[in-house]
């Protein structure tokens, strides 16, 4: 039996943002199956070739599918009371030290069944999908035991199997110190390194390993032990670092070839240089900056001057960034961090994919041979996606070559 012909689909007369820049003239994009076949100026589009394709879109702005490279979508419970406490002047750090913060979510997540966690996470992910996300990273980190961390990772994997979105999973066992280890953080790090990481690797549940390197979490030396264990199991590494203070976690992570350092409000010149040298991505999380009402800005000018790629992500989580609208992050990146609209959009496309180690597949780009993950927007220029906070602009979301209405 002859092989089934793959559909050829055409988007024409579009303003095209390719993942890095807006191209200067109207463009046409041909998709065959799950891949981008051709990206050409409209003036070069052959009529016969166009008629051989099925027209799926015309006009508007075509971008790569958005990439959310840092989320904590799987969790139980709510932290609305802490939101109120912060508004009354209690700091995020003080709440954490009083047993709230991450640990309050740990308690709710541990008691929730796998099915319940899936049912709670699904609408959060659906909200991201409706706003243009085609690739998302989902971290664990609210279980803090082997069984509960693996439970979270299984839920994340299942979300990627049942929804039309690419899910990348990250083991964040070193997120906080669980109550049963409250007097012995080194013993907990031993558990993460000797049992949790091997279990996640053996079961194929984790694509990377992350740590929270901070005064209220784990030291640089402890995080380095976690990285060494991850490397021993062939897993890439990432770091929450320099969010509340400058411990040097980003520089240490860069020395280990980290995919990214995330938050980085307190990153210093040595940290910037280390990220540049390693080719690591600086992941900026303006949602957490906004929610926590932080005032210390990441070193945007230094990162820009050094040529360090900057990614943008929602950091969607129950405590510091309960925000599930990626295009809002584009606006925040510009208004709070002073990125240009081009930098912000690159941060949620090409640089977001780089932060997940997926740039080798040309994910987050509109180039020939890249995966056909695309978004067609009812706007006139790409800058409008950052300029206005306005749901409903997504005309089509294309995932693996299959279009759906936004």
NORHUUR-V884861 format. One line per field, one symbol per residue. ss: DSSP state (A for helix, B for strand, O for the rest). burial: # if it has 9 or more other C-alpha atoms within 8 Angstrom, else .. Layout:
ss = ???
burial = ???
This chain:
ss = OOOOOOOBBBBBBBBBBOOOOBOOOOBBBBBBOOBBBBBBBAAAOOAAAAAOOBBBBBOOBBBBOBBBOOOOOOOOOOOAAAAAAAAOOOOAAAAAAOOOOAAAAAAAAAAOOAAAAAAAAAAAAAAAAAOOBBBBBBBOOOOOOAAAAAAAAAAAAAAAAAOOOBBBBBBBBBOOOOAAAOOOAAAAAAAAAAAAAAAAAAOOOOOBBBBBBOOOOBOAAAAAAAAAAAAAOOOBBBBBBOOOOOOOAAAAAAAOOOOBBBBOOOOOAAAAAAAAAAOOBBBBOAAAAAAOOOOOOOOAAAAAAAOOOBBBOOOOOOOOOOOOOAAAAAAAAAAOOOOOAAAAAAAOOAAAAAAOOOAAAOOOOOOOOOBOOBBBBOOOOOOAAAAOOOOOOBBBBBBOOBBBBO
burial = ......##############.##..#################..#....#..###..#.#################..#..##.##...#.#..##...#######.###.#.#..##.###.##.##################.#.#############....#.###########...#...#..##############...##########..####.######.###.#.#########..##########.###########...######.###############....####.###.#.##############.############..#.#.################.##..#######.##########..#.###..#...#########....#
